[in-house]
Amino acid sequence: MILLDYKDRRPIYEQVVEKLQDLMICGVLEQDSQLPSVRSLATELSINPNTIQRAYAELERRGFIYSVKGRGSFVSDTSSIRALKVSELRKELGSWLLEARNAGVTEDKVHCWVAEDWKGQKSMVREEEQRDKSGKSDETV
């Protein structure tokens, strides 16, 4: 699902890049699966095809996708994509934990927060899976 935020200060192509990366990392777009054509995705999102072309070029530069002349764009090896994301998350977590410690948050409190949020995320995933199974998903791409 790609939802663009027109109030976001970032360029539209950057939002498209971020959303597609997220879909690849979480496995919605699997390795070697074909991405929508530039024209079809641009039409679906009601944006200029050049914006999608720029997003695809950036994804290819970052190694998230590869192009086959005359065939389209495809998702690269997702294991390396996930490893990159895990590395980024680990760095963010380290920074966050340092801030929490400096703010006087206890280790027990951090564990409590993580457990609560983890359970909340799991229930959200289950709800989404139930909607998908019932065919009531309104997601695109």
C-alpha positions as CSV (number, residue, x, y, z in Angstrom):
1,M,0.0,0.0,0.0
2,I,1.4,3.4,-0.9
3,L,-0.2,6.4,0.6
4,L,1.4,9.7,-0.1
5,D,1.3,12.6,2.3
6,Y,1.0,15.8,0.4
7,K,1.6,17.8,3.6
8,D,5.0,16.1,4.0
9,R,7.9,18.5,3.2
10,R,9.8,15.7,1.5
11,P,9.6,15.3,-2.2
12,I,7.0,12.8,-3.5
13,Y,9.7,10.6,-5.0
14,E,11.4,10.2,-1.6
15,Q,8.0,9.1,-0.1
16,V,7.6,6.6,-2.9
17,V,11.1,5.2,-2.3
18,E,10.4,4.9,1.5
19,K,7.1,3.2,1.0
20,L,8.4,0.7,-1.5
21,Q,11.5,0.0,0.7
22,D,9.1,-0.7,3.6
23,L,7.0,-3.1,1.4
24,M,10.2,-5.0,0.4
25,I,11.6,-5.2,4.0
26,C,8.4,-6.5,5.4
27,G,8.0,-9.1,2.6
28,V,5.0,-7.7,0.9
29,L,7.1,-7.3,-2.2
30,E,9.2,-10.5,-2.4
31,Q,12.6,-11.1,-4.0
32,D,12.4,-11.1,-7.8
33,S,8.8,-10.0,-7.9
34,Q,8.0,-7.4,-10.5
35,L,7.2,-3.9,-9.5
36,P,4.3,-2.1,-11.3
37,S,5.3,-0.3,-14.4
38,V,6.2,3.4,-14.1
39,R,3.1,4.4,-16.0
40,S,0.7,2.2,-14.0
41,L,2.0,3.2,-10.6
42,A,2.0,6.9,-11.6
43,T,-1.6,6.6,-12.8
44,E,-2.6,4.7,-9.6
45,L,-1.0,7.4,-7.4
46,S,-2.1,10.3,-9.7
47,I,1.4,11.6,-10.0
48,N,3.8,12.3,-12.9
49,P,5.5,9.2,-14.3
50,N,8.9,11.1,-14.1
51,T,8.4,11.0,-10.3
52,I,8.1,7.2,-10.3
53,Q,11.0,6.9,-12.7
54,R,13.1,9.0,-10.3
55,A,12.0,6.8,-7.3
56,Y,12.8,3.6,-9.2
57,A,16.3,5.0,-10.2
58,E,17.0,5.8,-6.5
59,L,15.9,2.3,-5.4
60,E,18.1,0.8,-8.1
61,R,21.0,3.0,-7.0
62,R,20.5,1.8,-3.4
63,G,20.4,-1.9,-4.5
64,F,16.8,-2.5,-3.6
65,I,15.7,-3.2,-7.2
66,Y,17.2,-4.2,-10.5
67,S,16.0,-3.5,-14.0
68,V,15.7,-5.8,-17.0
69,K,15.6,-4.0,-20.3
70,G,12.2,-4.4,-21.9
71,R,10.8,-6.3,-19.0
72,G,10.6,-3.9,-16.0
73,S,11.9,-3.5,-12.5
74,F,12.2,-6.3,-10.0
75,V,12.9,-6.6,-6.2
76,S,16.5,-7.5,-5.4
77,D,17.7,-10.0,-2.8
78,T,15.5,-9.2,0.2
79,S,17.9,-10.8,2.7
80,S,20.5,-8.0,2.2
81,I,17.7,-5.4,2.3
82,R,16.5,-6.8,5.7
83,A,20.0,-7.0,7.0
84,L,20.5,-3.3,6.1
85,K,17.3,-2.4,7.9
86,V,18.2,-4.4,11.0
87,S,21.5,-2.6,11.1
88,E,19.8,0.8,10.8
89,L,17.3,-0.1,13.5
90,R,20.1,-1.3,15.9
91,K,21.8,2.1,15.5
92,E,18.5,3.9,16.2
93,L,17.8,1.7,19.2
94,G,21.2,2.5,20.6
95,S,20.6,6.2,20.3
96,W,17.2,5.9,21.8
97,L,18.4,3.8,24.7
98,L,21.1,6.4,25.5
99,E,18.5,9.2,25.5
100,A,16.2,7.1,27.7
101,R,19.0,6.4,30.2
102,N,20.0,10.1,30.3
103,A,16.4,10.9,31.0
104,G,16.4,8.6,34.0
105,V,14.3,5.8,32.5
106,T,15.0,2.5,34.1
107,E,15.8,-0.7,32.3
108,D,12.7,-2.3,33.7
109,K,10.6,0.5,32.3
110,V,12.2,0.1,28.9
111,H,11.4,-3.7,29.0
112,C,7.8,-2.9,30.0
113,W,7.4,-0.4,27.1
114,V,8.9,-2.9,24.6
115,A,6.6,-5.7,25.8
116,E,3.5,-3.5,25.6
117,D,4.4,-2.1,22.1
118,W,5.3,-5.6,20.8
119,K,2.0,-7.0,21.9
120,G,0.2,-4.0,20.4
121,Q,2.0,-4.5,17.1
122,K,1.2,-8.2,17.0
123,S,-2.5,-7.5,17.5
124,M,-2.4,-4.9,14.7
125,V,-0.8,-7.5,12.4
126,R,-3.5,-10.1,13.3
127,E,-6.2,-7.6,12.6
128,E,-4.7,-6.8,9.2
129,E,-4.4,-10.5,8.4
130,Q,-8.1,-11.0,9.3
131,R,-9.1,-8.1,7.0
132,D,-7.0,-9.5,4.2
133,K,-8.5,-13.0,4.6
134,S,-12.0,-11.5,4.6
135,G,-11.2,-9.6,1.4
136,K,-11.8,-6.2,2.9
137,S,-8.4,-4.9,2.3
138,D,-8.2,-1.5,0.7
139,E,-4.5,-1.6,0.1
140,T,-2.8,-0.8,-3.2
141,V,0.5,-1.9,-4.5
